[in-house]
Amino acid sequence: MKRILVLGATTGIGRALVLLLRACGYETIAAGRRQAHLETLGGETLTLDVTAPDAVQRIADLNIDTLIYNAGFGERTPMPDAARTEQALQVNVLAFERFAQWALTHCRYFVATASIAGIRGLENTNGYSASKAYMINAMEGYRRKARHGQLPCHYITLMPGFVDTAMGQASTFWRCSPETAAKVIVRGLQAQQSVIYVTPRWRLIALLLRLLPRALFEWLPIQ
Ligand SMILES: NC(=O)c1ccc[n+]([C@@H]2O[C@H](COP(=O)([O-])OP(=O)(O)OC[C@H]3O[C@@H](n4cnc5c(N)ncnc54)[C@H](OP(=O)(O)O)[C@@H]3O)[C@@H](O)[C@H]2O)c1
């Protein structure tokens, strides 16, 4: 990793990641919509809405070799909410897909923040969990494409459980700070892991979720 762009770097995991990457000596550009937050980060920044039609064009000349797609949208709602689902699909699926496709021929590493919530359907974050399921499968498909097509891009999926950010307030179970999340991610990136669980013990929950029979999962009070 030589020159890194982090999309979704204004707050939470992305912000902690930028600070740690810079502290480790990596040249890192922080991007997001809220300019005031970017200004407090300092260094090289880019004000960018990932859903803008020209978003990919705007990063094309930055000469990056690593793109971290950490931008995400998701809100818990007691009842399905079409507007929120649409927003999750815009950010977590459609914009993600455009950057992931571009990275195949323009980057050495493409890293995307998916979620443990993407493994099974969840009742109060239905659109979000479905959008992250898309991301998990798409990243696996891109990894296969890069390998079998002998393309140089390495696709790395981040799988956070709960992280203590605006988005991670649903539970305190095994919840870590954004700084701890950043440490786990940087360690995983340096080790070139294909899937990084944040924190590593969430791998166990991921395995259990995948193995649980449908009837049992539907009965469990997981929201
Ligand atoms: N916290 C958790 O427990 C948890 C668990 C699993 C996965 N995740 C994933 O981790 C990632 C980071 O979330 P977080 O927990 O750190 O929450 P956060 O603090 O709310 O961060 C979300 C980031 O996404 C950016 N973003 C959202 N829409 C954007 C857009 N249209 N264009 C550009 N940037 C956009 C936001 O920047 P601006 O609003 O300034 O644009 C912000 O920097 C997300 O993908 C989330 O789904 C979080």
The ligand as a Tripos MOL2 file, in Angstrom:
@<TRIPOS>MOLECULE
LIG
   48    52     1     0     0
SMALL
NO_CHARGES

@<TRIPOS>ATOM
      1 N1        -20.4460    0.8770   13.6880 N.am      1 LIG1
      2 C1        -20.7630   -0.3880   13.5160 C.2       1 LIG1
      3 O1        -21.1420   -1.1010   14.4770 O.2       1 LIG1
      4 C2        -20.6240   -1.0180   12.1520 C.ar      1 LIG1
      5 C3        -20.8120   -2.4010   12.0330 C.ar      1 LIG1
      6 C4        -20.6830   -2.9950   10.7950 C.ar      1 LIG1
      7 C5        -20.3470   -2.2400    9.6840 C.ar      1 LIG1
      8 N2        -20.1830   -0.8890    9.8090 N.ar      1 LIG1
      9 C6        -19.8320   -0.1380    8.5940 C.3       1 LIG1
     10 O2        -18.6920    0.6610    8.8530 O.3       1 LIG1
     11 C7        -18.6810    1.7610    7.9450 C.3       1 LIG1
     12 C8        -18.3730    3.0350    8.7190 C.3       1 LIG1
     13 O3        -19.4400    3.2970    9.6100 O.3       1 LIG1
     14 P1        -19.2370    3.9050   11.0750 P.3       1 LIG1
     15 O4        -19.7470    2.8980   12.0180 O.co2     1 LIG1
     16 O5        -17.8720    4.4140   11.2410 O.co2     1 LIG1
     17 O6        -20.3390    5.0720   11.0600 O.3       1 LIG1
     18 P2        -20.2350    6.6340   10.7420 P.3       1 LIG1
     19 O7        -19.3770    7.3020   11.7450 O.co2     1 LIG1
     20 O8        -21.6390    7.0750   10.5880 O.co2     1 LIG1
     21 O9        -19.4790    6.7050    9.3250 O.3       1 LIG1
     22 C9        -20.1190    6.6170    8.1020 C.3       1 LIG1
     23 C10       -19.2130    7.2660    7.0780 C.3       1 LIG1
     24 O10       -19.8000    7.1010    5.7810 O.3       1 LIG1
     25 C11       -19.7410    8.3400    5.1120 C.3       1 LIG1
     26 N3        -20.8040    8.4460    4.1150 N.ar      1 LIG1
     27 C12       -22.1170    8.1220    4.2290 C.ar      1 LIG1
     28 N4        -22.7730    8.4190    3.0940 N.ar      1 LIG1
     29 C13       -21.8340    8.9280    2.2360 C.ar      1 LIG1
     30 C14       -21.8780    9.4310    0.9170 C.ar      1 LIG1
     31 N5        -23.0400    9.4760    0.2180 N.pl3     1 LIG1
     32 N6        -20.7440    9.8830    0.3410 N.ar      1 LIG1
     33 C15       -19.5720    9.8410    1.0250 C.ar      1 LIG1
     34 N7        -19.4560    9.3740    2.2910 N.ar      1 LIG1
     35 C16       -20.5820    8.9430    2.8810 C.ar      1 LIG1
     36 C17       -19.9130    9.3940    6.2140 C.3       1 LIG1
     37 O11       -19.3550   10.6180    5.7840 O.3       1 LIG1
     38 P3        -20.2170   11.9330    5.4220 P.3       1 LIG1
     39 O12       -21.5730   11.8080    6.0730 O.co2     1 LIG1
     40 O13       -19.4090   13.0710    5.9400 O.co2     1 LIG1
     41 O14       -20.2710   11.9100    3.9350 O.co2     1 LIG1
     42 C18       -19.0670    8.7700    7.3220 C.3       1 LIG1
     43 O15       -17.7230    9.1550    7.1650 O.3       1 LIG1
     44 C19       -20.0500    1.7740    7.2620 C.3       1 LIG1
     45 O16       -19.9170    1.2090    5.9690 O.3       1 LIG1
     46 C20       -20.8880    0.8650    8.1350 C.3       1 LIG1
     47 O17       -21.9360    0.2410    7.4280 O.3       1 LIG1
     48 C21       -20.3110   -0.2640   11.0140 C.ar      1 LIG1
@<TRIPOS>BOND
     1     1     2 1
     2     2     3 2
     3     2     4 1
     4     4     5 ar
     5     4    48 ar
     6     5     6 ar
     7     6     7 ar
     8     7     8 ar
     9     8     9 1
    10     8    48 ar
    11     9    10 1
    12     9    46 1
    13    10    11 1
    14    11    12 1
    15    11    44 1
    16    12    13 1
    17    13    14 1
    18    14    15 2
    19    14    16 1
    20    14    17 1
    21    17    18 1
    22    18    19 2
    23    18    20 1
    24    18    21 1
    25    21    22 1
    26    22    23 1
    27    23    24 1
    28    23    42 1
    29    24    25 1
    30    25    26 1
    31    25    36 1
    32    26    27 ar
    33    26    35 ar
    34    27    28 ar
    35    28    29 ar
    36    29    30 ar
    37    29    35 ar
    38    30    31 1
    39    30    32 ar
    40    32    33 ar
    41    33    34 ar
    42    34    35 ar
    43    36    37 1
    44    36    42 1
    45    37    38 1
    46    38    39 2
    47    38    40 1
    48    38    41 1
    49    42    43 1
    50    44    45 1
    51    44    46 1
    52    46    47 1
@<TRIPOS>SUBSTRUCTURE
     1 LIG1         1 GROUP 0 **** ****
